[in-house]
């Protein structure tokens, strides 16, 4: 679901990051969770980390407002920290492509969090995210 909205260029770069990490014996999941617990020093200090994390957090906040019965957040601060730690594992090339992608999405009025949840709704057998929200609201 997370990667569903990325374009082919971002996905190809991320795949290269994964291959490179594997060749070096790195594990992005271990690194991300170690960073979340401050067990590792920062892996990356790119200003793109904050730009991406802030934009994705804003996308999630808006998604929660539009679809409050089906898109829930345990707190956008937690989400932002989680995402930023994950982003630290990415290469400069992938971060650049991701930042360009979210800038284009914002300029086009797209919300990547809503698009991800639309995909999830379909995976859950729902007609649409809006239909899923309406059904959940009716039950509440």
N, CA, C and O atoms as CSV, one atom per row, in Angstrom:
chain,resi,resn,atom,element,x,y,z
A,1,UNK,N,N,0.816,-1.182,0.000
A,1,UNK,CA,C,0.000,0.000,0.000
A,1,UNK,C,C,0.872,1.264,0.000
A,1,UNK,O,O,0.585,2.220,-0.720
A,2,UNK,N,N,1.916,1.261,0.794
A,2,UNK,CA,C,2.772,2.435,0.911
A,2,UNK,C,C,3.392,2.826,-0.420
A,2,UNK,O,O,3.446,4.007,-0.763
A,3,UNK,N,N,3.853,1.852,-1.158
A,3,UNK,CA,C,4.574,2.129,-2.405
A,3,UNK,C,C,3.658,2.212,-3.621
A,3,UNK,O,O,4.118,2.541,-4.715
A,4,UNK,N,N,2.398,1.927,-3.454
A,4,UNK,CA,C,1.450,1.892,-4.569
A,4,UNK,C,C,1.398,3.209,-5.332
A,4,UNK,O,O,1.201,3.206,-6.547
A,5,UNK,N,N,1.568,4.315,-4.656
A,5,UNK,CA,C,1.415,5.622,-5.295
A,5,UNK,C,C,2.696,6.145,-5.939
A,5,UNK,O,O,2.666,7.138,-6.666
A,6,UNK,N,N,3.815,5.484,-5.678
A,6,UNK,CA,C,5.086,5.958,-6.239
A,6,UNK,C,C,5.172,5.677,-7.731
A,6,UNK,O,O,4.660,4.673,-8.226
A,7,UNK,N,N,5.827,6.584,-8.430
A,7,UNK,CA,C,6.025,6.358,-9.856
A,7,UNK,C,C,7.183,5.380,-10.067
A,7,UNK,O,O,7.925,5.058,-9.139
A,8,UNK,N,N,7.313,4.926,-11.291
A,8,UNK,CA,C,8.311,3.898,-11.607
A,8,UNK,C,C,9.738,4.344,-11.302
A,8,UNK,O,O,10.576,3.532,-10.911
A,9,UNK,N,N,10.011,5.630,-11.479
A,9,UNK,CA,C,11.362,6.132,-11.226
A,9,UNK,C,C,11.731,6.025,-9.744
A,9,UNK,O,O,12.840,5.612,-9.407
A,10,UNK,N,N,10.808,6.393,-8.871
A,10,UNK,CA,C,11.048,6.279,-7.423
A,10,UNK,C,C,11.208,4.811,-7.043
A,10,UNK,O,O,12.117,4.453,-6.294
A,11,UNK,N,N,10.329,3.969,-7.558
A,11,UNK,CA,C,10.391,2.542,-7.230
A,11,UNK,C,C,11.680,1.904,-7.718
A,11,UNK,O,O,12.265,1.080,-7.014
A,12,UNK,N,N,12.133,2.269,-8.911
A,12,UNK,CA,C,13.382,1.712,-9.449
A,12,UNK,C,C,14.572,2.142,-8.595
A,12,UNK,O,O,15.469,1.343,-8.326
A,13,UNK,N,N,14.579,3.394,-8.173
A,13,UNK,CA,C,15.666,3.881,-7.330
A,13,UNK,C,C,15.650,3.191,-5.966
A,13,UNK,O,O,16.696,2.832,-5.425
A,14,UNK,N,N,14.450,3.014,-5.422
A,14,UNK,CA,C,14.320,2.319,-4.139
A,14,UNK,C,C,14.792,0.871,-4.255
A,14,UNK,O,O,15.453,0.358,-3.352
A,15,UNK,N,N,14.459,0.219,-5.352
A,15,UNK,CA,C,14.934,-1.147,-5.572
A,15,UNK,C,C,16.461,-1.188,-5.586
A,15,UNK,O,O,17.066,-2.105,-5.029
A,16,UNK,N,N,17.074,-0.208,-6.214
A,16,UNK,CA,C,18.540,-0.139,-6.213
A,16,UNK,C,C,19.071,0.068,-4.802
A,16,UNK,O,O,20.095,-0.508,-4.435
A,17,UNK,N,N,18.386,0.882,-4.009
A,17,UNK,CA,C,18.775,1.075,-2.607
A,17,UNK,C,C,18.737,-0.252,-1.861
A,17,UNK,O,O,19.653,-0.568,-1.101
A,18,UNK,N,N,17.678,-1.029,-2.077
A,18,UNK,CA,C,17.540,-2.317,-1.405
A,18,UNK,C,C,18.644,-3.280,-1.837
A,18,UNK,O,O,19.223,-3.983,-1.008
A,19,UNK,N,N,18.927,-3.306,-3.116
A,19,UNK,CA,C,19.996,-4.188,-3.616
A,19,UNK,C,C,21.348,-3.787,-3.046
A,19,UNK,O,O,22.142,-4.637,-2.641
A,20,UNK,N,N,21.598,-2.498,-3.019
A,20,UNK,CA,C,22.863,-2.006,-2.482
A,20,UNK,C,C,22.970,-2.338,-0.993
A,20,UNK,O,O,24.024,-2.770,-0.526
A,21,UNK,N,N,21.893,-2.139,-0.260
A,21,UNK,CA,C,21.887,-2.453,1.171
A,21,UNK,C,C,22.146,-3.940,1.401
A,21,UNK,O,O,22.922,-4.314,2.281
A,22,UNK,N,N,21.496,-4.777,0.610
A,22,UNK,CA,C,21.704,-6.219,0.757
A,22,UNK,C,C,23.161,-6.581,0.507
A,22,UNK,O,O,23.730,-7.392,1.237
A,23,UNK,N,N,23.765,-5.996,-0.505
A,23,UNK,CA,C,25.169,-6.281,-0.819
A,23,UNK,C,C,26.094,-5.844,0.312
A,23,UNK,O,O,27.156,-6.434,0.516
A,24,UNK,N,N,25.689,-4.810,1.047
A,24,UNK,CA,C,26.482,-4.318,2.174
A,24,UNK,C,C,26.127,-4.993,3.487
A,24,UNK,O,O,26.748,-4.708,4.510
A,25,UNK,N,N,25.131,-5.890,3.481
A,25,UNK,CA,C,24.711,-6.554,4.700
A,25,UNK,C,C,23.853,-5.674,5.601
A,25,UNK,O,O,23.748,-5.923,6.802
A,26,UNK,N,N,23.241,-4.647,5.020
A,26,UNK,CA,C,22.374,-3.748,5.786
A,26,UNK,C,C,20.939,-4.243,5.740
A,26,UNK,O,O,20.535,-4.923,4.797
A,27,UNK,N,N,20.174,-3.898,6.765
A,27,UNK,CA,C,18.761,-4.224,6.834
A,27,UNK,C,C,18.010,-2.936,7.172
A,27,UNK,O,O,18.096,-2.428,8.290
A,28,UNK,N,N,17.274,-2.419,6.190
A,28,UNK,CA,C,16.584,-1.152,6.385
A,28,UNK,C,C,15.594,-1.185,7.546
A,28,UNK,O,O,15.455,-0.202,8.274
A,29,UNK,N,N,14.914,-2.301,7.719
A,29,UNK,CA,C,13.937,-2.387,8.814
A,29,UNK,C,C,14.639,-2.270,10.168
A,29,UNK,O,O,14.180,-1.537,11.043
A,30,UNK,N,N,15.740,-2.983,10.340
A,30,UNK,CA,C,16.482,-2.919,11.592
A,30,UNK,C,C,16.986,-1.499,11.820
A,30,UNK,O,O,16.889,-0.963,12.924
A,31,UNK,N,N,17.526,-0.898,10.764
A,31,UNK,CA,C,18.040,0.460,10.887
A,31,UNK,C,C,16.930,1.453,11.246
A,31,UNK,O,O,17.116,2.314,12.106
A,32,UNK,N,N,15.783,1.330,10.588
A,32,UNK,CA,C,14.676,2.249,10.864
A,32,UNK,C,C,14.250,2.163,12.328
A,32,UNK,O,O,14.121,3.187,13.000
A,33,UNK,N,N,14.030,0.943,12.821
A,33,UNK,CA,C,13.572,0.806,14.202
A,33,UNK,C,C,14.661,1.174,15.202
A,33,UNK,O,O,14.355,1.688,16.278
A,34,UNK,N,N,15.902,0.926,14.876
A,34,UNK,CA,C,17.000,1.362,15.745
A,34,UNK,C,C,17.059,2.879,15.795
A,34,UNK,O,O,17.306,3.456,16.854
A,35,UNK,N,N,16.835,3.527,14.666
A,35,UNK,CA,C,16.786,5.001,14.642
A,35,UNK,C,C,15.603,5.512,15.452
A,35,UNK,O,O,15.728,6.501,16.174
A,36,UNK,N,N,14.460,4.851,15.340
A,36,UNK,CA,C,13.280,5.296,16.088
A,36,UNK,C,C,13.532,5.273,17.587
A,36,UNK,O,O,13.012,6.109,18.325
A,37,UNK,N,N,14.328,4.314,18.030
A,37,UNK,CA,C,14.650,4.187,19.455
A,37,UNK,C,C,15.950,4.904,19.827
A,37,UNK,O,O,16.441,4.758,20.946
A,38,UNK,N,N,16.501,5.671,18.901
A,38,UNK,CA,C,17.765,6.384,19.109
A,38,UNK,C,C,18.909,5.445,19.487
A,38,UNK,O,O,19.776,5.801,20.286
A,39,UNK,N,N,18.904,4.267,18.918
A,39,UNK,CA,C,19.983,3.306,19.153
A,39,UNK,C,C,21.097,3.435,18.115
A,39,UNK,O,O,22.166,2.841,18.253
A,40,UNK,N,N,20.824,4.221,17.075
A,40,UNK,CA,C,21.813,4.533,16.040
A,40,UNK,C,C,21.856,6.038,15.863
A,40,UNK,O,O,20.843,6.714,16.042
A,41,UNK,N,N,23.014,6.567,15.514
A,41,UNK,CA,C,23.047,7.997,15.170
A,41,UNK,C,C,22.317,8.208,13.846
A,41,UNK,O,O,22.077,7.249,13.112
A,42,UNK,N,N,21.965,9.446,13.540
A,42,UNK,CA,C,21.284,9.699,12.268
A,42,UNK,C,C,22.053,9.094,11.091
A,42,UNK,O,O,23.280,9.157,11.026
A,43,UNK,N,N,21.297,8.513,10.171
A,43,UNK,CA,C,21.887,7.865,9.004
A,43,UNK,C,C,22.029,8.825,7.829
A,43,UNK,O,O,22.745,8.551,6.867
A,44,UNK,N,N,21.338,9.944,7.926
A,44,UNK,CA,C,21.259,10.867,6.809
A,44,UNK,C,C,20.821,12.213,7.369
A,44,UNK,O,O,19.993,12.256,8.279
A,45,UNK,N,N,21.347,13.292,6.856
A,45,UNK,CA,C,20.940,14.613,7.351
A,45,UNK,C,C,20.396,15.505,6.237
A,45,UNK,O,O,20.418,16.730,6.356
A,46,UNK,N,N,19.922,14.912,5.187
A,46,UNK,CA,C,19.394,15.672,4.061
A,46,UNK,C,C,18.196,16.524,4.477
A,46,UNK,O,O,17.334,16.052,5.218
A,47,UNK,N,N,18.130,17.764,4.015
A,47,UNK,CA,C,16.940,18.584,4.292
A,47,UNK,C,C,15.680,18.007,3.634
A,47,UNK,O,O,14.565,18.373,4.004
A,48,UNK,N,N,15.855,17.115,2.669
A,48,UNK,CA,C,14.699,16.489,2.033
A,48,UNK,C,C,13.944,15.595,3.003
A,48,UNK,O,O,12.752,15.356,2.814
A,49,UNK,N,N,14.609,15.098,4.031
A,49,UNK,CA,C,13.943,14.253,5.032
A,49,UNK,C,C,12.775,14.998,5.665
A,49,UNK,O,O,11.664,14.474,5.750
A,50,UNK,N,N,13.034,16.214,6.105
A,50,UNK,CA,C,11.972,16.999,6.746
A,50,UNK,C,C,10.915,17.433,5.742
A,50,UNK,O,O,9.724,17.426,6.054
A,51,UNK,N,N,11.336,17.808,4.547
A,51,UNK,CA,C,10.359,18.210,3.534
A,51,UNK,C,C,9.384,17.076,3.233
A,51,UNK,O,O,8.171,17.283,3.198
A,52,UNK,N,N,9.912,15.894,3.018
A,52,UNK,CA,C,9.057,14.741,2.697
A,52,UNK,C,C,8.188,14.382,3.901
A,52,UNK,O,O,6.978,14.202,3.765
A,53,UNK,N,N,8.806,14.278,5.079
A,53,UNK,CA,C,8.056,13.894,6.280
A,53,UNK,C,C,6.964,14.915,6.599
A,53,UNK,O,O,5.856,14.535,6.976
A,54,UNK,N,N,7.262,16.194,6.454
A,54,UNK,CA,C,6.257,17.221,6.729
A,54,UNK,C,C,5.099,17.150,5.730
A,54,UNK,O,O,3.934,17.267,6.110
A,55,UNK,N,N,5.429,16.961,4.465
A,55,UNK,CA,C,4.375,16.892,3.446
A,55,UNK,C,C,3.518,15.653,3.631
A,55,UNK,O,O,2.291,15.735,3.561
A,56,UNK,N,N,4.141,14.509,3.866
A,56,UNK,CA,C,3.377,13.276,4.077
A,56,UNK,C,C,2.526,13.380,5.333
A,56,UNK,O,O,1.415,12.849,5.369
A,57,UNK,N,N,3.025,14.053,6.360
A,57,UNK,CA,C,2.237,14.257,7.580
A,57,UNK,C,C,1.022,15.136,7.291
A,57,UNK,O,O,-0.076,14.861,7.775
A,58,UNK,N,N,1.219,16.183,6.510
A,58,UNK,CA,C,0.093,17.042,6.134
A,58,UNK,C,C,-0.927,16.258,5.299
A,58,UNK,O,O,-2.134,16.422,5.476
A,59,UNK,N,N,-0.440,15.413,4.397
A,59,UNK,CA,C,-1.353,14.566,3.624
A,59,UNK,C,C,-2.185,13.698,4.564
A,59,UNK,O,O,-3.400,13.589,4.401
A,60,UNK,N,N,-1.526,13.077,5.555
A,60,UNK,CA,C,-2.240,12.203,6.486
A,60,UNK,C,C,-3.244,12.984,7.329
A,60,UNK,O,O,-4.362,12.518,7.548
A,61,UNK,N,N,-2.861,14.151,7.797
A,61,UNK,CA,C,-3.782,14.960,8.600
A,61,UNK,C,C,-5.041,15.292,7.803
A,61,UNK,O,O,-6.153,15.199,8.323
A,62,UNK,N,N,-4.864,15.676,6.558
A,62,UNK,CA,C,-6.015,16.001,5.709
A,62,UNK,C,C,-6.858,14.755,5.445
A,62,UNK,O,O,-8.087,14.823,5.459
A,63,UNK,N,N,-6.212,13.631,5.208
A,63,UNK,CA,C,-6.935,12.376,4.965
A,63,UNK,C,C,-7.777,11.997,6.179
A,63,UNK,O,O,-8.917,11.557,6.033
A,64,UNK,N,N,-7.220,12.168,7.376
A,64,UNK,CA,C,-7.964,11.866,8.605
A,64,UNK,C,C,-9.187,12.765,8.751
A,64,UNK,O,O,-10.229,12.322,9.235
A,65,UNK,N,N,-9.067,14.018,8.338
A,65,UNK,CA,C,-10.200,14.945,8.409
A,65,UNK,C,C,-11.292,14.565,7.415
A,65,UNK,O,O,-12.479,14.629,7.734
A,66,UNK,N,N,-10.886,14.170,6.211
A,66,UNK,CA,C,-11.871,13.844,5.176
A,66,UNK,C,C,-12.532,12.486,5.395
A,66,UNK,O,O,-13.691,12.294,5.027
A,67,UNK,N,N,-11.805,11.548,5.991
A,67,UNK,CA,C,-12.304,10.180,6.164
A,67,UNK,C,C,-12.078,9.726,7.612
A,67,UNK,O,O,-11.345,8.768,7.859
A,68,UNK,N,N,-12.712,10.420,8.569
A,68,UNK,CA,C,-12.404,10.165,9.979
A,68,UNK,C,C,-12.810,8.792,10.497
A,68,UNK,O,O,-12.290,8.351,11.522
A,69,UNK,N,N,-13.712,8.115,9.827
A,69,UNK,CA,C,-14.147,6.805,10.307
A,69,UNK,C,C,-13.250,5.662,9.818
A,69,UNK,O,O,-13.239,4.588,10.420
A,70,UNK,N,N,-12.509,5.880,8.748
A,70,UNK,CA,C,-11.687,4.789,8.212
A,70,UNK,C,C,-10.195,5.106,8.164
A,70,UNK,O,O,-9.376,4.195,8.040
A,71,UNK,N,N,-9.834,6.374,8.259
A,71,UNK,CA,C,-8.410,6.722,8.312
A,71,UNK,C,C,-8.154,7.326,9.677
A,71,UNK,O,O,-8.588,8.434,9.991
A,72,UNK,N,N,-7.442,6.569,10.463
A,72,UNK,CA,C,-7.150,6.984,11.829
A,72,UNK,C,C,-5.635,7.098,11.976
A,72,UNK,O,O,-4.870,6.436,11.274
A,73,UNK,N,N,-5.240,7.924,12.873
A,73,UNK,CA,C,-3.822,8.097,13.139
A,73,UNK,C,C,-3.603,8.047,14.638
A,73,UNK,O,O,-4.400,8.578,15.411
A,74,UNK,N,N,-2.531,7.414,15.038
A,74,UNK,CA,C,-2.197,7.374,16.461
A,74,UNK,C,C,-1.479,8.659,16.871
A,74,UNK,O,O,-1.013,8.797,18.002
A,75,UNK,N,N,-1.404,9.567,15.951
A,75,UNK,CA,C,-0.758,10.852,16.201
A,75,UNK,C,C,0.190,11.164,15.071
A,75,UNK,O,O,1.037,10.346,14.711
A,76,UNK,N,N,0.048,12.337,14.519
A,76,UNK,CA,C,0.885,12.655,13.363
A,76,UNK,C,C,2.341,12.834,13.754
A,76,UNK,O,O,3.227,12.665,12.917
A,77,UNK,N,N,2.608,13.175,15.015
A,77,UNK,CA,C,3.999,13.257,15.468
A,77,UNK,C,C,4.673,11.904,15.433
A,77,UNK,O,O,5.837,11.791,15.051
A,78,UNK,N,N,3.943,10.880,15.832
A,78,UNK,CA,C,4.475,9.508,15.791
A,78,UNK,C,C,4.696,9.084,14.345
A,78,UNK,O,O,5.736,8.520,14.005
A,79,UNK,N,N,3.707,9.361,13.497
A,79,UNK,CA,C,3.833,9.026,12.081
A,79,UNK,C,C,5.043,9.725,11.475
A,79,UNK,O,O,5.826,9.099,10.761
A,80,UNK,N,N,5.201,11.015,11.753
A,80,UNK,CA,C,6.298,11.774,11.171
A,80,UNK,C,C,7.642,11.198,11.605
A,80,UNK,O,O,8.547,11.049,10.785
A,81,UNK,N,N,7.774,10.876,12.882
A,81,UNK,CA,C,9.027,10.305,13.389
A,81,UNK,C,C,9.319,8.959,12.711
A,81,UNK,O,O,10.443,8.705,12.278
A,82,UNK,N,N,8.317,8.120,12.626
A,82,UNK,CA,C,8.452,6.813,11.981
A,82,UNK,C,C,8.912,6.988,10.530
A,82,UNK,O,O,9.867,6.350,10.088
A,83,UNK,N,N,8.221,7.855,9.807
A,83,UNK,CA,C,8.550,8.060,8.400
A,83,UNK,C,C,9.938,8.654,8.242
A,83,UNK,O,O,10.701,8.212,7.383
A,84,UNK,N,N,10.277,9.631,9.040
A,84,UNK,CA,C,11.588,10.266,8.910
A,84,UNK,C,C,12.702,9.256,9.142
A,84,UNK,O,O,13.702,9.263,8.425
A,85,UNK,N,N,12.543,8.398,10.127
A,85,UNK,CA,C,13.552,7.366,10.388
A,85,UNK,C,C,13.652,6.401,9.214
A,85,UNK,O,O,14.746,5.959,8.863
A,86,UNK,N,N,12.524,6.075,8.609
A,86,UNK,CA,C,12.540,5.213,7.430
A,86,UNK,C,C,13.234,5.915,6.267
A,86,UNK,O,O,14.030,5.305,5.554
A,87,UNK,N,N,12.936,7.180,6.080
A,87,UNK,CA,C,13.547,7.934,4.982
A,87,UNK,C,C,15.058,8.032,5.115
A,87,UNK,O,O,15.758,8.113,4.106
A,88,UNK,N,N,15.571,8.026,6.332
A,88,UNK,CA,C,17.017,8.111,6.544
A,88,UNK,C,C,17.765,6.955,5.891
A,88,UNK,O,O,18.955,7.080,5.600
A,89,UNK,N,N,17.097,5.843,5.660
A,89,UNK,CA,C,17.759,4.683,5.064
A,89,UNK,C,C,17.913,4.815,3.545
A,89,UNK,O,O,18.652,4.045,2.933
A,90,UNK,N,N,17.226,5.780,2.936
A,90,UNK,CA,C,17.223,5.902,1.485
A,90,UNK,C,C,18.435,6.667,0.967
A,90,UNK,O,O,19.034,7.482,1.669
A,91,UNK,N,N,18.772,6.377,-0.274
A,91,UNK,CA,C,19.894,7.058,-0.920
A,91,UNK,C,C,19.511,8.490,-1.269
A,91,UNK,O,O,18.326,8.814,-1.345
A,92,UNK,N,N,20.499,9.347,-1.480
A,92,UNK,CA,C,20.202,10.707,-1.931
A,92,UNK,C,C,19.392,10.724,-3.229
A,92,UNK,O,O,18.521,11.576,-3.402
A,93,UNK,N,N,19.668,9.805,-4.127
A,93,UNK,CA,C,18.927,9.757,-5.398
A,93,UNK,C,C,17.451,9.464,-5.150
A,93,UNK,O,O,16.585,10.119,-5.729
A,94,UNK,N,N,17.159,8.493,-4.300
A,94,UNK,CA,C,15.763,8.140,-4.024
A,94,UNK,C,C,15.058,9.266,-3.280
A,94,UNK,O,O,13.901,9.573,-3.572
A,95,UNK,N,N,15.739,9.880,-2.331
A,95,UNK,CA,C,15.141,11.010,-1.612
A,95,UNK,C,C,14.806,12.157,-2.567
A,95,UNK,O,O,13.749,12.777,-2.456
A,96,UNK,N,N,15.698,12.427,-3.489
A,96,UNK,CA,C,15.451,13.502,-4.455
A,96,UNK,C,C,14.237,13.191,-5.313
A,96,UNK,O,O,13.382,14.052,-5.523
A,97,UNK,N,N,14.159,11.963,-5.810
A,97,UNK,CA,C,13.018,11.568,-6.638
A,97,UNK,C,C,11.710,11.612,-5.846
A,97,UNK,O,O,10.685,12.058,-6.362
A,98,UNK,N,N,11.745,11.152,-4.602
A,98,UNK,CA,C,10.555,11.155,-3.748
A,98,UNK,C,C,10.108,12.599,-3.496
A,98,UNK,O,O,8.920,12.908,-3.587
A,99,UNK,N,N,11.061,13.480,-3.179
A,99,UNK,CA,C,10.713,14.881,-2.933
A,99,UNK,C,C,10.101,15.508,-4.181
A,99,UNK,O,O,9.114,16.237,-4.085
A,100,UNK,N,N,10.670,15.234,-5.334
A,100,UNK,CA,C,10.110,15.759,-6.584
A,100,UNK,C,C,8.699,15.225,-6.810
A,100,UNK,O,O,7.817,15.950,-7.269
A,101,UNK,N,N,8.499,13.959,-6.486
A,101,UNK,CA,C,7.185,13.340,-6.654
A,101,UNK,C,C,6.134,14.001,-5.755
A,101,UNK,O,O,5.025,14.283,-6.209
A,102,UNK,N,N,6.469,14.247,-4.501
A,102,UNK,CA,C,5.468,14.856,-3.618
A,102,UNK,C,C,5.218,16.317,-3.982
A,102,UNK,O,O,4.111,16.822,-3.797
A,103,UNK,N,N,6.240,16.996,-4.497
A,103,UNK,CA,C,6.018,18.374,-4.965
A,103,UNK,C,C,5.035,18.379,-6.132
A,103,UNK,O,O,4.136,19.218,-6.188
A,104,UNK,N,N,5.207,17.443,-7.061
A,104,UNK,CA,C,4.281,17.342,-8.195
A,104,UNK,C,C,2.872,16.995,-7.712
A,104,UNK,O,O,1.885,17.537,-8.210
A,105,UNK,N,N,2.791,16.093,-6.745
A,105,UNK,CA,C,1.482,15.700,-6.207
A,105,UNK,C,C,0.787,16.918,-5.588
A,105,UNK,O,O,-0.389,17.166,-5.858
A,106,UNK,N,N,1.502,17.665,-4.772
A,106,UNK,CA,C,0.919,18.857,-4.150
A,106,UNK,C,C,0.467,19.852,-5.211
A,106,UNK,O,O,-0.632,20.398,-5.125
A,107,UNK,N,N,1.305,20.086,-6.202
A,107,UNK,CA,C,0.979,21.050,-7.261
A,107,UNK,C,C,-0.263,20.629,-8.035
A,107,UNK,O,O,-1.019,21.470,-8.522
A,108,UNK,N,N,-0.465,19.316,-8.143
A,108,UNK,CA,C,-1.625,18.787,-8.871
A,108,UNK,C,C,-2.852,18.626,-7.971
A,108,UNK,O,O,-3.908,18.192,-8.431
A,109,UNK,N,N,-2.712,18.973,-6.695
A,109,UNK,CA,C,-3.833,18.845,-5.765
A,109,UNK,C,C,-4.091,17.417,-5.320
A,109,UNK,O,O,-5.180,17.096,-4.844
A,110,UNK,N,N,-3.096,16.565,-5.475
A,110,UNK,CA,C,-3.230,15.167,-5.058
A,110,UNK,C,C,-2.833,15.025,-3.594
A,110,UNK,O,O,-2.038,15.805,-3.071
A,111,UNK,N,N,-3.403,14.015,-2.947
A,111,UNK,CA,C,-3.048,13.673,-1.573
A,111,UNK,C,C,-2.646,12.204,-1.588
A,111,UNK,O,O,-3.486,11.321,-1.762
A,112,UNK,N,N,-1.351,11.953,-1.402
A,112,UNK,CA,C,-0.848,10.586,-1.502
A,112,UNK,C,C,-1.390,9.677,-0.400
A,112,UNK,O,O,-1.544,8.475,-0.617
A,113,UNK,N,N,-1.677,10.225,0.767
A,113,UNK,CA,C,-2.257,9.405,1.839
A,113,UNK,C,C,-3.647,8.921,1.443
A,113,UNK,O,O,-3.990,7.761,1.673
A,114,UNK,N,N,-4.437,9.792,0.858
A,114,UNK,CA,C,-5.772,9.386,0.409
A,114,UNK,C,C,-5.653,8.356,-0.701
A,114,UNK,O,O,-6.403,7.380,-0.723
A,115,UNK,N,N,-4.728,8.558,-1.615
A,115,UNK,CA,C,-4.543,7.592,-2.703
A,115,UNK,C,C,-4.121,6.224,-2.165
A,115,UNK,O,O,-4.574,5.195,-2.666
A,116,UNK,N,N,-3.263,6.209,-1.158
A,116,UNK,CA,C,-2.860,4.932,-0.550
A,116,UNK,C,C,-4.060,4.236,0.090
A,116,UNK,O,O,-4.237,3.026,-0.052
A,117,UNK,N,N,-4.876,5.010,0.791
A,117,UNK,CA,C,-6.044,4.419,1.449
A,117,UNK,C,C,-7.122,4.017,0.448
A,117,UNK,O,O,-7.887,3.088,0.704
A,118,UNK,N,N,-7.189,4.695,-0.667
A,118,UNK,CA,C,-8.100,4.274,-1.740
A,118,UNK,C,C,-7.688,2.881,-2.224
A,118,UNK,O,O,-8.531,2.009,-2.436
A,119,UNK,N,N,-6.395,2.692,-2.390
A,119,UNK,CA,C,-5.876,1.374,-2.774
A,119,UNK,C,C,-6.227,0.332,-1.719
A,119,UNK,O,O,-6.657,-0.772,-2.052
A,120,UNK,N,N,-6.046,0.678,-0.450
A,120,UNK,CA,C,-6.372,-0.252,0.633
A,120,UNK,C,C,-7.849,-0.601,0.630
A,120,UNK,O,O,-8.214,-1.760,0.825
A,121,UNK,N,N,-8.697,0.387,0.410
A,121,UNK,CA,C,-10.144,0.130,0.366
A,121,UNK,C,C,-10.457,-0.899,-0.709
A,121,UNK,O,O,-11.256,-1.810,-0.487
A,122,UNK,N,N,-9.836,-0.758,-1.865
A,122,UNK,CA,C,-10.067,-1.722,-2.948
A,122,UNK,C,C,-9.538,-3.110,-2.570
A,122,UNK,O,O,-10.173,-4.123,-2.864
A,123,UNK,N,N,-8.380,-3.148,-1.920
A,123,UNK,CA,C,-7.829,-4.434,-1.479
A,123,UNK,C,C,-8.744,-5.120,-0.463
A,123,UNK,O,O,-8.784,-6.347,-0.374
A,124,UNK,N,N,-9.474,-4.310,0.298
A,124,UNK,CA,C,-10.419,-4.849,1.288
A,124,UNK,C,C,-11.775,-5.180,0.674
A,124,UNK,O,O,-12.698,-5.590,1.378
A,125,UNK,N,N,-11.890,-5.001,-0.642
A,125,UNK,CA,C,-13.124,-5.337,-1.334
A,125,UNK,C,C,-14.168,-4.240,-1.306
A,125,UNK,O,O,-15.338,-4.496,-1.591
A,126,UNK,N,N,-13.772,-3.035,-0.971
A,126,UNK,CA,C,-14.699,-1.904,-0.939
A,126,UNK,C,C,-14.760,-1.254,-2.321
A,126,UNK,O,O,-13.795,-1.284,-3.084
A,127,UNK,N,N,-15.892,-0.679,-2.615
A,127,UNK,CA,C,-16.088,-0.001,-3.905
A,127,UNK,C,C,-15.141,1.185,-4.051
A,127,UNK,O,O,-14.547,1.398,-5.109
A,128,UNK,N,N,-15.012,1.945,-2.981
A,128,UNK,CA,C,-14.149,3.125,-2.981
A,128,UNK,C,C,-13.893,3.530,-1.538
A,128,UNK,O,O,-14.535,3.030,-0.614
A,129,UNK,N,N,-12.956,4.433,-1.361
A,129,UNK,CA,C,-12.691,4.962,-0.027
A,129,UNK,C,C,-13.898,5.743,0.474
A,129,UNK,O,O,-14.244,5.660,1.652
A,130,UNK,N,N,-14.533,6.491,-0.397
A,130,UNK,CA,C,-15.726,7.258,-0.004
A,130,UNK,C,C,-16.850,6.335,0.445
A,130,UNK,O,O,-17.516,6.607,1.444
A,131,UNK,N,N,-17.064,5.246,-0.287
A,131,UNK,CA,C,-18.102,4.283,0.095
A,131,UNK,C,C,-17.764,3.607,1.424
A,131,UNK,O,O,-18.638,3.375,2.258
A,132,UNK,N,N,-16.498,3.301,1.601
A,132,UNK,CA,C,-16.039,2.692,2.856
A,132,UNK,C,C,-16.287,3.658,4.014
A,132,UNK,O,O,-16.767,3.244,5.070
A,133,UNK,N,N,-15.969,4.929,3.830
A,133,UNK,CA,C,-16.208,5.953,4.857
A,133,UNK,C,C,-17.689,6.086,5.165
A,133,UNK,O,O,-18.074,6.160,6.332
A,134,UNK,N,N,-18.529,6.118,4.129
A,134,UNK,CA,C,-19.971,6.263,4.339
A,134,UNK,C,C,-20.529,5.091,5.127
A,134,UNK,O,O,-21.353,5.282,6.021
A,135,UNK,N,N,-20.094,3.890,4.809
A,135,UNK,CA,C,-20.555,2.709,5.532
A,135,UNK,C,C,-20.097,2.734,6.986
A,135,UNK,O,O,-20.860,2.395,7.890
A,136,UNK,N,N,-18.858,3.134,7.202
A,136,UNK,CA,C,-18.339,3.201,8.571
A,136,UNK,C,C,-19.048,4.291,9.357
A,136,UNK,O,O,-19.326,4.111,10.543
A,137,UNK,N,N,-19.347,5.417,8.721
A,137,UNK,CA,C,-20.043,6.515,9.402
A,137,UNK,C,C,-21.463,6.089,9.780
A,137,UNK,O,O,-21.956,6.445,10.851
A,138,UNK,N,N,-22.112,5.335,8.910
A,138,UNK,CA,C,-23.480,4.859,9.185
A,138,UNK,C,C,-23.508,3.915,10.376
A,138,UNK,O,O,-24.489,3.885,11.119
A,139,UNK,N,N,-22.448,3.150,10.567
A,139,UNK,CA,C,-22.369,2.219,11.704
A,139,UNK,C,C,-22.074,2.928,13.010
A,139,UNK,O,O,-22.409,2.437,14.088
A,140,UNK,N,N,-21.441,4.091,12.903
A,140,UNK,CA,C,-21.011,4.805,14.123
A,140,UNK,C,C,-22.158,5.501,14.835
A,140,UNK,O,O,-21.948,6.137,15.869
